[in-house]
Amino acid sequence: MLTVQDAFGGATTKIGLASGDVLRMGLVIPGDAGPFTCARVLVVGDLLRRVVEDVYSGQVLAAIVSNDRWVAEQDWESTLSVRPVIGKFSNADKAETALGHSLDCVVTVAEAYEQLPIRSATITVAPVHAMVPYPGADPTTMRFAITSVHHKYRLQLTSPLLERSHTVLQRWRDQITLWSRQPGHPIPPAWREAVIAAVDDDLDVAAVVSLMGELDDDEGVEPGAKFEAFTYVDRLLAVDLGRGLGCAPPQRTDYCPMTEPTPGHRRSRRRRGRSRHPVGSPRTVHEYSAGGLVIDGLDHGNPAVALIRTTTRRGHTRWTVPKGHIEIGETAEQTAIREIAEETGIYGEVLAPLGVNEYWFNAQDQIVHKTVHHYLLRFVNGELRTDDHEVVDVAWVPLDELGSRCSHADERELGLIAARLVDILRAHGPAALPPLPHKAPRRQPQSHSRAGNSAAPTAPRTEAGNRGAGQPT
């Protein structure tokens, strides 16, 4: 069953539809939303619609609701690949009259939710802050960038993000063109189930993109199966991955079975099914990490969280959230507990997810796509120490000061989410916290994986609740 969580309130909306059922959806856009936040509402609504129609064989009747004339005048169907709506209306009552039924579900902006007279189940999206939009971005690149960060988190739409989105899409389009020339094979069943589970879990497109990256790099999967899998997912993402089909194959540096080698050229002996990379398209490496905020003082006063200070490649130091790579056999939660213990010396118990951050960076001749799962943990025991060679310092920092300490905007956002979760925990208890998503243990090694390190460490038996050295600074 498709489950969607409110971006700020934490309320869970379950959308259960049988084949042929009709869902009436309103895309409610306040007049001051801004063009990119408006686009995000429409893309999230369209993603929900595609899941209902293409995965569950339901039917969606959608209407845009806005009193902003500019919103009503835009051709969203062509600019963002949004499926056609029945119309654009100035208020919800007019939309419901046109639909002949009350709205079953509404997608709108989180910050405007309390001001809107909405009676339906509501999915809220966080706003978008646009910073120097990438001039070469086509609509599909814009759509992919908008969905690359989960809709409940604020999105900084920057030129680098759009450029990276363009690079990833172009590589996958080239790959699909190459895979289409190989014998067909069915989609791996376990992979398809994982994709459906990801979109069922709060429309987690970031998890779907990660699964696509893993499949792209998996040498044991036939190219024909990869073609079918990526084509299937593109029905949901709507980013035109098949754009190059029917065109000349992209240039390659290694042997392509569809062309004859030039005289004297040795054919590559790469194993069948291995991913290959077109000329001029840097290889994308997918890395997965987990960490989070261990918090003490939940029952009284201003709680504190453990941060570490590390040194950058340029010699600068910065405060950051402890985290590390997910090893074979570990779930993301187990990795968070282990990495925090290794980097800080303290142990925590996972309470709730804080979210998933994604970012890209260049490393030599490849692009690294990093996915980090963050959790909120309750302090159990241990004392702060800096045994890890990568850690310069470690300290307890008051939660309300985390925003001024952390260097990255994404991690400062974690502090705001953690503060809201602490308020929920104090007011309503652990049962009111967002549920932990199911995460299967990692099955494939990463380039950095250490053999034999597949289980989270066990906390030493010391008195719980005494954090010892390293009081807040």
C-alpha positions as CSV (number, residue, x, y, z in Angstrom):
1,M,0.0,0.0,0.0
2,L,1.3,3.5,-0.9
3,T,2.1,5.5,2.2
4,V,2.9,9.2,2.1
5,Q,4.1,11.3,5.1
6,D,3.4,14.9,5.8
7,A,6.6,17.0,5.3
8,F,6.2,18.9,8.6
9,G,3.4,17.5,10.7
10,G,4.6,13.9,10.4
11,A,1.1,12.6,9.7
12,T,0.9,9.4,7.6
13,T,-1.5,9.1,4.7
14,K,-2.2,5.6,3.3
15,I,-3.6,5.4,-0.2
16,G,-5.1,2.0,-0.8
17,L,-6.6,1.5,-4.3
18,A,-7.8,-1.6,-6.1
19,S,-7.5,-2.0,-9.8
20,G,-9.9,0.4,-11.6
21,D,-10.6,2.6,-8.5
22,V,-10.6,6.4,-9.0
23,L,-8.5,8.8,-7.0
24,R,-9.5,12.5,-7.2
25,M,-6.5,14.7,-6.6
26,G,-6.1,18.4,-6.2
27,L,-2.8,20.2,-6.8
28,V,-3.2,23.2,-4.6
29,I,-0.7,26.0,-5.3
30,P,-0.7,29.3,-3.2
31,G,-0.2,32.5,-5.1
32,D,3.1,33.2,-3.4
33,A,4.6,29.7,-4.0
34,G,7.1,30.8,-6.6
35,P,7.7,29.0,-10.0
36,F,10.0,26.3,-8.8
37,T,8.0,25.4,-5.7
38,C,4.9,25.3,-7.9
39,A,6.8,22.9,-10.2
40,R,7.6,20.7,-7.3
41,V,4.0,20.4,-6.2
42,L,3.0,19.4,-9.7
43,V,5.9,16.9,-10.2
44,V,5.2,15.2,-6.8
45,G,1.5,15.1,-7.7
46,D,2.3,13.6,-11.1
47,L,4.6,11.0,-9.5
48,L,1.8,10.0,-7.1
49,R,-0.5,9.7,-10.1
50,R,1.9,7.6,-12.1
51,V,2.3,5.2,-9.2
52,V,-1.4,4.8,-8.8
53,E,-2.1,4.4,-12.5
54,D,1.0,2.4,-13.7
55,V,1.7,0.3,-10.6
56,Y,-1.7,-0.2,-9.1
57,S,-3.8,0.1,-12.3
58,G,-6.0,2.8,-10.7
59,Q,-7.3,6.0,-12.3
60,V,-6.5,9.5,-11.2
61,L,-8.5,12.6,-12.0
62,A,-6.3,15.6,-11.2
63,A,-7.1,19.3,-11.0
64,I,-4.9,22.4,-10.4
65,V,-6.2,24.7,-7.7
66,S,-4.7,28.2,-7.6
67,N,-5.9,31.8,-7.5
68,D,-2.7,32.9,-9.2
69,R,-3.3,33.8,-12.8
70,W,0.3,33.0,-13.8
71,V,-0.1,29.4,-12.6
72,A,-3.3,29.0,-14.6
73,E,-1.6,30.3,-17.8
74,Q,1.3,27.8,-17.8
75,D,1.5,24.8,-20.0
76,W,2.7,22.3,-17.3
77,E,1.9,19.2,-19.4
78,S,4.6,20.0,-21.9
79,T,7.1,21.8,-19.7
80,L,7.3,19.2,-16.9
81,S,5.9,16.0,-18.6
82,V,2.9,16.2,-16.2
83,R,0.0,14.1,-17.3
84,P,-3.1,16.2,-18.3
85,V,-5.4,17.5,-15.7
86,I,-9.1,18.1,-16.1
87,G,-8.7,21.8,-15.6
88,K,-7.4,24.7,-13.5
89,F,-9.6,26.3,-10.9
90,S,-9.5,29.2,-8.5
91,N,-10.7,27.3,-5.5
92,A,-11.3,23.7,-4.3
93,D,-15.1,24.0,-4.4
94,K,-15.0,24.7,-8.2
95,A,-12.5,21.8,-8.7
96,E,-14.8,19.4,-6.8
97,T,-17.8,20.6,-8.8
98,A,-16.0,19.8,-12.0
99,L,-14.9,16.4,-10.6
100,G,-18.4,15.6,-9.4
101,H,-16.9,14.4,-6.1
102,S,-14.9,15.7,-3.2
103,L,-11.1,15.6,-3.4
104,D,-9.7,12.3,-2.0
105,C,-6.2,13.7,-1.8
106,V,-4.4,17.1,-2.0
107,V,-0.8,17.9,-2.8
108,T,0.3,21.4,-1.7
109,V,3.1,23.5,-0.1
110,A,4.0,22.7,3.5
111,E,4.3,26.2,4.7
112,A,0.8,27.1,3.3
113,Y,-0.9,24.0,4.7
114,E,-2.4,25.6,7.8
115,Q,-3.8,28.6,5.8
116,L,-5.7,26.4,3.4
117,P,-9.3,25.2,4.0
118,I,-8.4,21.6,3.0
119,R,-10.7,18.7,4.1
120,S,-8.9,15.9,2.3
121,A,-5.9,13.7,3.0
122,T,-2.9,16.1,2.4
123,I,0.6,15.5,1.1
124,T,2.8,18.5,1.7
125,V,6.1,19.4,-0.1
126,A,8.8,21.6,1.2
127,P,9.6,24.8,-0.8
128,V,12.3,25.2,-3.4
129,H,15.0,27.9,-3.3
130,A,16.4,28.5,-6.8
131,M,20.0,29.8,-7.0
132,V,21.3,30.6,-10.5
133,P,19.3,28.1,-12.6
134,Y,21.5,26.0,-15.0
135,P,20.9,27.6,-18.4
136,G,21.2,24.4,-20.3
137,A,18.6,22.4,-18.3
138,D,15.8,21.0,-20.4
139,P,12.4,20.1,-18.7
140,T,13.4,16.5,-18.0
141,T,16.6,17.6,-16.3
142,M,14.6,20.0,-14.2
143,R,12.1,17.3,-13.3
144,F,14.8,14.8,-12.4
145,A,16.6,17.4,-10.2
146,I,13.3,18.3,-8.4
147,T,12.7,14.6,-7.5
148,S,16.4,13.9,-6.6
149,V,15.8,15.3,-3.1
150,H,12.8,13.9,-1.1
151,H,9.8,16.2,-1.3
152,K,9.7,16.7,2.5
153,Y,13.1,18.4,2.5
154,R,13.8,21.9,1.3
155,L,15.5,21.9,-2.1
156,Q,18.3,24.2,-3.1
157,L,18.0,24.2,-6.9
158,T,21.5,25.2,-8.0
159,S,23.4,25.1,-11.3
160,P,25.7,22.3,-10.1
161,L,22.7,20.2,-9.2
162,L,21.1,20.7,-12.6
163,E,24.4,20.0,-14.3
164,R,24.9,16.8,-12.4
165,S,21.3,15.7,-13.1
166,H,21.9,16.3,-16.8
167,T,25.1,14.2,-16.7
168,V,23.4,11.3,-15.0
169,L,20.4,11.3,-17.4
170,Q,22.7,11.5,-20.4
171,R,24.7,8.5,-19.2
172,W,21.6,6.5,-18.7
173,R,20.2,7.4,-22.1
174,D,23.4,6.3,-23.7
175,Q,23.3,3.0,-21.7
176,I,19.7,2.3,-22.7
177,T,20.6,2.8,-26.4
178,L,23.4,0.3,-26.0
179,W,21.4,-2.2,-24.0
180,S,18.5,-2.1,-26.5
181,R,20.8,-3.8,-29.1
182,Q,21.2,-6.8,-26.8
183,P,18.8,-9.8,-26.5
184,G,15.9,-9.1,-24.2
185,H,15.6,-10.5,-20.7
186,P,13.0,-10.0,-17.9
187,I,13.4,-7.5,-15.1
188,P,15.0,-9.1,-12.0
189,P,12.0,-9.7,-9.8
190,A,13.7,-8.7,-6.5
191,W,14.8,-5.4,-8.1
192,R,11.3,-4.7,-9.3
193,E,9.9,-5.4,-5.9
194,A,12.5,-3.1,-4.3
195,V,11.5,-0.3,-6.7
196,I,7.8,-0.7,-5.8
197,A,8.7,-0.8,-2.1
198,A,10.6,2.5,-2.5
199,V,7.8,4.4,-4.2
200,D,5.3,2.9,-1.8
201,D,7.4,4.3,1.1
202,D,6.6,8.0,0.8
203,L,7.4,8.2,-2.9
204,D,11.1,7.7,-2.2
205,V,12.5,8.5,-5.7
206,A,16.0,8.9,-4.2
207,A,16.0,5.2,-3.3
208,V,14.8,4.4,-6.8
209,V,17.7,6.3,-8.3
210,S,20.1,4.5,-6.0
211,L,18.6,1.1,-7.1
212,M,19.1,2.2,-10.7
213,G,22.7,3.0,-10.1
214,E,23.3,-0.4,-8.4
215,L,21.7,-2.2,-11.4
216,D,23.7,-0.1,-13.9
217,D,26.9,-1.2,-12.1
218,D,25.9,-4.9,-11.6
219,E,28.0,-7.0,-13.9
220,G,25.8,-10.1,-13.3
221,V,22.7,-8.7,-14.9
222,E,22.2,-9.0,-18.6
223,P,22.0,-5.8,-20.6
224,G,18.6,-6.7,-22.0
225,A,17.3,-7.0,-18.4
226,K,18.7,-3.6,-17.6
227,F,17.0,-2.1,-20.6
228,E,13.6,-3.5,-19.5
229,A,14.2,-2.3,-15.9
230,F,15.2,1.3,-16.8
231,T,12.3,1.5,-19.3
232,Y,9.9,0.3,-16.7
233,V,11.1,2.9,-14.1
234,D,10.9,5.7,-16.7
235,R,7.2,5.3,-16.7
236,L,7.3,6.7,-13.2
237,L,10.1,9.2,-13.4
238,A,9.1,10.5,-16.8
239,V,12.6,11.8,-17.7
240,D,12.7,10.5,-21.3
241,L,15.4,7.9,-20.8
242,G,14.6,6.3,-24.2
243,R,15.3,9.6,-26.0
244,G,18.2,8.0,-27.9
245,L,16.4,4.9,-29.1
246,G,16.5,4.5,-32.9
247,C,19.5,6.9,-33.1
248,A,23.1,5.9,-33.9
249,P,24.8,4.2,-30.9
250,P,27.0,6.5,-28.7
251,Q,30.7,6.4,-29.3
252,R,32.6,3.9,-27.2
253,T,36.2,3.4,-26.2
254,D,35.8,-0.3,-25.9
255,Y,34.5,-3.0,-28.2
256,C,30.8,-2.7,-29.2
257,P,29.3,-6.0,-30.5
258,M,27.3,-4.0,-33.1
259,T,30.4,-2.7,-34.9
260,E,33.4,-4.4,-36.4
261,P,36.8,-3.6,-34.9
262,T,39.4,-1.8,-37.0
263,P,42.4,-3.7,-38.2
264,G,44.9,-4.4,-35.5
265,H,42.3,-3.6,-32.7
266,R,42.0,-6.1,-30.0
267,R,38.5,-6.7,-28.7
268,S,37.9,-6.0,-25.0
269,R,37.7,-9.2,-22.8
270,R,35.4,-7.6,-20.3
271,R,32.8,-9.9,-18.9
272,R,29.4,-10.0,-20.5
273,G,26.9,-7.6,-19.0
274,R,29.5,-5.2,-17.6
275,S,28.6,-1.5,-17.6
276,R,30.4,0.5,-20.3
277,H,30.8,4.2,-20.5
278,P,30.6,6.4,-23.6
279,V,33.4,8.7,-24.6
280,G,33.2,12.0,-22.7
281,S,30.7,10.6,-20.2
282,P,32.5,10.3,-16.8
283,R,31.7,7.1,-14.8
284,T,29.2,7.6,-12.0
285,V,30.1,5.8,-8.8
286,H,27.3,5.3,-6.2
287,E,28.3,5.3,-2.5
288,Y,26.0,4.7,0.4
289,S,26.6,5.8,4.0
290,A,24.7,6.2,7.3
291,G,25.0,8.2,10.5
292,G,23.1,10.6,12.5
293,L,22.6,12.6,15.7
294,V,23.0,10.9,19.1
295,I,21.0,13.1,21.5
296,D,21.2,13.3,25.2
297,G,18.9,15.2,27.6
298,L,15.7,14.2,26.0
299,D,13.8,14.3,29.3
300,H,14.9,17.7,30.5
301,G,16.2,21.1,29.4
302,N,18.0,21.7,26.2
303,P,19.2,18.4,24.7
304,A,22.7,18.1,23.2
305,V,24.0,16.2,20.2
306,A,27.4,14.7,19.4
307,L,29.3,16.3,16.5
308,I,32.8,15.6,15.1
309,R,35.3,17.9,13.7
310,T,37.2,16.7,10.6
311,T,39.9,18.1,8.3
312,T,39.1,18.7,4.6
313,R,41.5,17.9,1.7
314,R,42.5,21.6,1.7
315,G,43.4,21.5,5.4
316,H,40.4,23.3,6.8
317,T,38.4,21.9,9.7
318,R,34.7,21.7,10.0
319,W,32.0,20.3,12.4
320,T,29.9,17.6,10.9
321,V,27.5,14.8,11.7
322,P,29.3,11.4,12.3
323,K,28.6,8.9,9.5
324,G,30.3,6.2,7.4
325,H,30.0,3.7,4.6
326,I,27.5,0.8,4.8
327,E,29.3,-2.5,4.7
328,I,28.1,-5.9,3.4
329,G,25.5,-7.4,5.7
330,E,24.7,-4.2,7.4
331,T,21.4,-2.3,7.4
332,A,21.7,1.5,7.3
333,E,20.6,1.6,11.0
334,Q,23.4,-0.8,12.0
335,T,25.9,1.3,10.1
336,A,24.8,4.4,11.9
337,I,25.3,2.8,15.3
338,R,28.7,1.4,14.4
339,E,30.1,4.5,12.7
340,I,29.0,6.8,15.4
341,A,30.6,4.5,18.0
342,E,33.8,4.4,16.0
343,E,34.0,8.1,15.4
344,T,32.8,9.4,18.8
345,G,33.1,6.6,21.4
346,I,29.5,6.7,22.3
347,Y,26.6,4.4,21.6
348,G,23.0,5.2,20.7
349,E,19.7,3.6,20.1
350,V,17.9,4.4,16.9
351,L,14.6,6.3,17.5
352,A,13.5,7.6,14.1
353,P,14.8,8.5,10.6
354,L,15.9,12.1,10.0
355,G,16.0,11.7,6.2
356,V,18.3,11.0,3.3
357,N,20.8,13.5,1.9
358,E,22.3,13.2,-1.5
359,Y,25.1,15.0,-3.2
360,W,27.6,14.7,-6.0
361,F,31.3,15.5,-6.2
362,N,34.1,14.9,-8.7
363,A,36.9,12.4,-7.8
364,Q,39.6,12.2,-10.5
365,D,37.8,10.9,-13.7
366,Q,34.5,9.9,-12.1
367,I,31.4,11.5,-10.5
368,V,30.6,10.2,-7.1
369,H,26.9,10.1,-6.2
370,K,26.7,9.9,-2.4
371,T,23.5,8.8,-0.5
372,V,23.6,9.3,3.3
373,H,20.8,7.9,5.6
374,H,20.5,9.9,8.8
375,Y,18.9,8.8,12.0
376,L,18.0,10.3,15.4
377,L,19.4,8.2,18.2
378,R,19.0,8.2,22.0
379,F,22.3,8.3,23.9
380,V,22.8,5.0,25.7
381,N,26.4,5.1,27.1
382,G,30.0,5.7,26.4
383,E,32.4,8.7,26.6
384,L,33.5,11.0,23.9
385,R,36.9,10.2,22.4
386,T,38.9,10.8,19.2
387,D,40.4,7.4,18.4
388,D,39.4,7.6,14.8
389,H,42.3,9.0,12.6
390,E,39.8,11.0,10.6
391,V,38.4,12.9,13.6
392,V,40.2,15.9,15.0
393,D,37.7,16.6,17.8
394,V,34.4,15.5,19.2
395,A,32.0,17.4,21.4
396,W,28.4,17.6,22.8
397,V,26.7,20.6,21.2
398,P,23.3,22.0,22.3
399,L,20.7,21.1,19.7
400,D,19.7,24.7,19.2
401,E,23.3,25.6,18.3
402,L,23.7,22.9,15.7
403,G,22.7,25.3,12.9
404,S,25.6,27.6,13.7
405,R,28.2,24.7,14.0
406,C,27.6,22.5,11.0
407,S,29.2,23.6,7.8
408,H,26.6,22.0,5.4
409,A,23.1,23.3,4.9
410,D,21.7,19.8,4.6
411,E,23.1,19.0,8.1
412,R,21.8,22.2,9.5
413,E,18.4,21.1,8.2
414,L,18.8,17.9,10.2
415,G,18.9,19.9,13.4
416,L,15.6,21.5,12.6
417,I,14.0,18.1,11.9
418,A,15.5,16.6,15.1
419,A,14.1,19.5,17.2
420,R,10.6,18.8,15.8
421,L,11.0,15.1,16.6
422,V,12.1,15.9,20.1
423,D,9.0,18.0,20.6
424,I,6.8,15.1,19.3
425,L,8.7,12.6,21.5
426,R,8.2,14.7,24.6
427,A,4.6,15.5,23.9
428,H,3.3,12.1,22.7
429,G,6.0,9.5,23.4
430,P,8.0,7.2,21.0
431,A,4.9,5.7,19.4
432,A,4.2,9.1,17.7
433,L,7.6,9.2,16.0
434,P,7.9,8.4,12.2
435,P,8.3,4.7,11.7
436,L,11.7,3.4,10.6
437,P,11.6,2.3,7.0
438,H,12.5,-1.3,6.2
439,K,16.1,-1.5,4.9
440,A,17.5,-4.8,3.7
441,P,21.2,-5.5,4.5
442,R,23.6,-4.5,1.8
443,R,24.4,-7.3,-0.6
444,Q,27.1,-5.8,-2.8
445,P,30.5,-4.5,-1.7
446,Q,31.5,-0.9,-2.2
447,S,35.0,0.0,-3.3
448,H,35.9,0.9,0.3
449,S,34.3,-2.1,2.0
450,R,36.2,-3.9,4.7
451,A,35.9,-7.6,4.9
452,G,34.5,-9.1,8.1
453,N,32.9,-5.9,9.3
454,S,29.3,-6.7,8.9
455,A,27.6,-6.1,12.2
456,A,27.0,-3.2,14.4
457,P,29.1,-3.1,17.6
458,T,27.6,-3.9,20.9
459,A,27.5,-1.1,23.5
460,P,29.7,-1.7,26.5
461,R,27.9,-2.3,29.8
462,T,28.2,1.0,31.6
463,E,25.7,3.1,33.4
464,A,23.2,4.5,30.8
465,G,22.5,8.2,30.7
466,N,26.0,9.3,31.9
467,R,27.7,10.8,28.9
468,G,30.9,11.6,30.9
469,A,33.6,13.7,29.2
470,G,33.0,16.1,26.4
471,Q,30.2,18.3,27.9
472,P,28.6,20.8,25.5
473,T,31.0,23.5,24.4
